[in-house]
Amino acid sequence: MKEILPLLFGGLILFVYAISRLSKTMQDISTEKAKTVIAKYTGHLMLSLAVGTVLTIVLGSSSAVIILAIVFINAGTLRFRQAIGIIMGANIGTTFSSQLIALDIGKYAVVPLFIGLAITFIAKGATLKNYGNALFYFGMLFFGLFVMERSVVPLRDSVLLEQWMSQIDKNLMQGTLMGGLITLIIQSSSATVGMAIVFGKQNLISLSGGLAIMLGSELGTCSDTLIATVKGSRQALKAGLFHLLFNFMTIILGLLLFDYFLHLVLLVSQNQTLDNQIANAHMIFNIMGVLVFLPFVGMMERLLNFWLPEKNISLT
């Protein structure tokens, strides 16, 4: 464990830092375009859902997109109703990173690391330097995954890990709470799901355990969204609560229908490795969650408007 833990946590730190910096760099590159897209294409629920999905893929963080929407709400350029689609779309867009993580490209991470670093040294303009930084952090992300993958190989023979995993298989709530706690600590659902995928690559986790941790990550990711609503408008608070309620209800449904969900993942992921199955499960869960709750969006909107009505400002 003395050899495993420093590498595991070192790789995780690199991974989380790379996600954070990559998201910030992509925001610096794309924020003005994102503002234009959000202002222009969020008038209809399905359009705002598509905007949320695409922006999350581009910016690499569902939290960044949702927080950006909350900032726009507080600025008065976006309404709670428009943000609903963006929030649901962000949940779909974040599954793109899981599919990338499941690809076995960690050993090639040195290529974007080298090219990105070279660009940042050579480039004179801020725009080109930002693109170099983005490429560098992209490489760092996968290098962090590569380090984690190699660090956990010795755990294949760990009796302690085997006992812990068997407990998660017997008690799905324990795995879900573990996923939520990890996400709460490291503030990245992508990193939590990424860890589950890394463990899946080494067959250190069962599909049931991986899905339970993935479900928990969906709840843990709501924390930074709610923090962003502090001292904000009621419209922004309603957006944060919608994100929490939407994720919470989809998790409850996922746990209640867990066996059916597991069979669906196995059906879709025939002949694929365990890490791909976990990545597919993340995508299936988030897409199905949106499809199931689309008919109830109006009801949830009315409920939140009833709980948190707009304040009437008297001029007398």
N, C-alpha and C positions, 0 to 999 in steps of 0.2 A: 504493500500500500504506500510505502514511502516513495517508491518510484512512480506509482500510478497517479496519485493525487496531484502532485505538482504539475504533471503534464496535462492531466484532465482539466484542472482548474485554469492552468495557463492557456490551454486551447480555448476554453469557454470564455475567458476574459478577452482574448483576441477576437473571438467570434462576436461577442456582444458589443465590443468597442467598434468593430468593423461595421456592424449593422447600424449603430448609432451615427458614426461618421459618414457612412455611405448615404444614409437617409438625409442627413444635414446637407451634404454636398449636392445631392440630387435636388433638394429643396432650393438651394442657392441657384442651381442651374435652371430649374423649372418653375419656381414659385410664381413669377409673373404670368407665364403661360397657364399655370394652374388656376390663377385668379380669373383670367379671361374665360377659361373653359367652365369653371364653376358658375360664374356670373351669367354665361350665355346658355348653358345646356342643362340647367337644373330645374327648369320650369315644370317638367313632367317626371313622375316617379320613376318610370323605366329609364328615362334619359339620365337622371341623377344616379340611379343604380349603376349604369354603365360608366358614368364619370368616376364614381367611387372606385369601381373595379380597376379601370385603366390607370388612374392616378396612383393607386396603391402599388400596382405593378411597376410603374415608373419610379416612384419615390422609394419603394422598397419597405414601406412601413404602414400598416393600417392605422396605428396610433397617430402617426404624423398627419395622415389625411383627415382623420376624425378631428384631431386637435386644430388643424387648419380650418375645418368647417366651423368649429366652435369659435375660433378667432373671428371669422367672417360674420357669424351670428352676432357676436358682441359688437362688431363694427357696424351692424345694421344693414349689411349688404346681402345677408342670407337669412331665410326664415327657417324655423324649426321643421316645417313640413318638407322643405327642400333638402334639409340635412338628413332626413330619414333614409332616403334612397342612397345617399353618399355613404352613410354608416353601414347599410346592408351590403353595398357594393364593395366596401373596404374589406368586409369579412370574406368575400369571394376572392378579391385580389391578393390577399395575404397567402392564399394557398399556392400561388405561383412559386413563392420562395421554397416551399416544401418540396415541390417537384424538382427544383434546381438542386436542393441539398441532397436529394436521393440519387442524383446523377453522380457517378464515380469519377469526379474531375478534380478531387482534392490534390492528387499528385501532380497536377499541371498548374497549381496555384502560383508557382514561382514565375510563370510567364506573364500574367497580368500584373503581378507585383513588380517585376523588373521593368516592363514597358511603362507602367503608370509612374514609377519613380523616375524613370528617364525623362518622361514628358514634363513632370513637375520641375525637374532641374533645368531642362532646356527651354521650356515655354516662358515667354515674356508677358504674354497677355493673360489677364485674369480668367477669361473663359476657357482657354486651352488648358490652363493650370488646373481649373476645376474638373475638367474631363480627365486629366491625368490622375488627380486625387481620387475620382470616382473609380477609375480602373484599378488603382492601387488598393483601395479599401475593398473592392470586389475580390481581388486576389487574397487579401488578408482574411476575409470572411471564410474562404474555402481552405486557406492554410490553417486557420483555427480549427475547422472541422477535421482536417487531415491529422492534426496533432491529437485531437480528441479520439479519433478512430484508432490511432496507433496506441494511445495510452491505455485503452480499455481491453486490448487483446488478452493480457494476462488474466482478466477477470473471468474468462471462460471456465477456468478451473476453480472459481471461488464458490465454496459451499454457502457462505454468508449471503452472497448476491442471489444465489439460486433460491434460498429460503425466503429472501425478501420479495423476489419476483413471484413466488408461489403464493405469498400472502396477498399480493395485489390481484392475482388471478381469482382468488377466493373472495376478495373484498374490493369491488370496483370503486366504491366510494373512497377508499383509502388512496388508490391511484389517482383519482380525480382531484382530491384535496392536495395530494403531493404535487400534481401538475399546476394547480392554482397557486400553491405556496412558492414553487420555484419561479413562476412567472412574476409573482408579486415582488420577489427579491431581486431578480435580474432585469425586471421591467421589459421583457421581450418574449412574446408568445412564439415568435419565429425561432428563438434560441431554444425554448423549451421543447418545441416539436422537433427541432434540429437534433437535440440530445436524444430524443426517443428514436429518431431515424438512425443516428450514429450507433446506438445500442442495438437497433434492429440489424444493421449491417454486420455486426459481429455475433448475431444470434444470442444476445445477452438479455433479451426481453421477448416476451410473447406478444402476439398481435393484440390480445385482450389488454395486456398491460400498457402497450403503446397507445391504444385507443383511449384508455382511461386517462392517461397523462395528457393526451391531446385535448380531451374534453375539458380537463381542469385548466389548461392554458387559455381556453376561450373565456373563462371567467376572470382569471388573473389579469388579463390584458385590459380590463375595464377600469383598473385603478387609476392609470395616468389620465384617462379620459375624464373621470370624475374630478381629479385634481385640477384639470384645466378649466372646469366650470366654477371653481371657487371664486366668489366675488363677481361672477359674470351675471348676465341677464337671465331672466326666467326662461327665455327661449333657449339659451345655451344649456341651462340646467336640465331642461326637458330633453334636449338632445343627448346629454350624458346619461340620463336615466333610461332613455329609450335603448341606448347601447347596452346598458346593464341588464334591463328586462329582456331584451331580445336574446342576448347571449345566455342568460340564466334559463329562460324557458326552452331554448334549443338544447341546452345541456340536460335538463330534466327529461325532455323527450328522448334524447340520446341514451340516457341511462335506463329509462323505462323500456325502450325498444332495443336494448343493447344487442341481444342475440340476433335479431333480425338485421340490425345494422352490420354486425360482424359477418353474417352470411352474405350480405350484399357486397361488402368489401372483397370477400373471397371470390365471389362470382365475377366481379369486375376485374379483379387482379389475378386472373388465372395465370399460372406458370411464372408469376413475378416474384422477386425476392421480398423478404420481410420489410426491408426499408422502403421499397416501392409501395408495398401494401399500406404502410402507415401514411406515406405521402398521399396516396390515393384516397385513404379514409378521410384525411384532413380536407381534401377538395370535395369529396362526396358530401361530407357532413355539412360544410358551410354552404354549398350550393343548395342542398335539400332544405336546410334551415330557412334560407331565403324564400324558396318556392313554397314551403309550407305556410310561412307567415305573411306572404304577400297579400292574401285576401283579408287579413286581419289588421293591416297597417292603419286603415282609417279608424278602426275601433281603438287601437292602442293610442293613436294620436288624440282622439276625443277624450280618452281616459286621462291622459297626461295633462291635457288642457283643462279638464275638470279638477284634477288634483292641484294644478299650479296655474290658476287663471292669471291673465295679465293684470298688473296693478293699474287701477284707475287713478290717474293723477288729477287732482282737483285744482282748478285755477283760482278758486275763491278763497 
